[in-house]
């Protein structure tokens, strides 16, 4: 969708309005006073939407309808319930519904937000890579999982790996949105990688990819038949 209007009062709750950005990264978001809604909506491109976040009594609920001739989503509630419902829009695991009104809209991940998140917090219960050749794992990382806009990211990756046989080779590479952050040759039985993500590579929705590349040792005489060793990292 090309644009989204968000009607807000004179002093909007910025943390609630900011929940829209990760959900609609390609749309132009515009905060407008309710009195200007009709005029602003008339000038929008086809496919644009209106999202209203309103503080009311009772449990948080979301309602679909039309407003100023545009498809509109209205989120109502009070206190933390309203904030949770708004943040749920940024959760890629939020399900679609076939009803005009929905209650109990909440984000399922992460369990808690903050400037420091573990892999478990981000939804990865265990990370293990094993086998010869190239093995990799992907983890989605959204700015909303840190509780708000992110301007800098520092990644700390620690783990262990099985012994590399004499003559074998293994390396662990870390990619952020396809950008190579840190390649590390595995030799000791542990690894410790710290890498900063360049500001230009931070998006509202990001992807962290860990890639293990392992080559087994050639047997004496160069005969490659028979069982081969396996390398692994976790």
Secondary structure as UniProt FT lines:
FT   STRAND          3..8
FT   TURN            10..11
FT   HELIX           14..17
FT   HELIX           19..23
FT   TURN            24..26
FT   STRAND          28..33
FT   HELIX           34..36
FT   HELIX           37..42
FT   TURN            46..47
FT   STRAND          49..55
FT   STRAND          61..67
FT   TURN            68..69
FT   STRAND          70..77
FT   HELIX           79..87
FT   HELIX           88..90
FT   TURN            92..93
FT   STRAND          101..103
FT   TURN            119..123
FT   STRAND          129..130
FT   STRAND          133..142
FT   HELIX           143..146
FT   STRAND          153..161
FT   TURN            166..167
FT   STRAND          169..176
FT   TURN            177..178
FT   STRAND          179..185
FT   STRAND          190..197
FT   HELIX           199..201
FT   STRAND          205..215
FT   HELIX           220..222
FT   STRAND          232..233
//
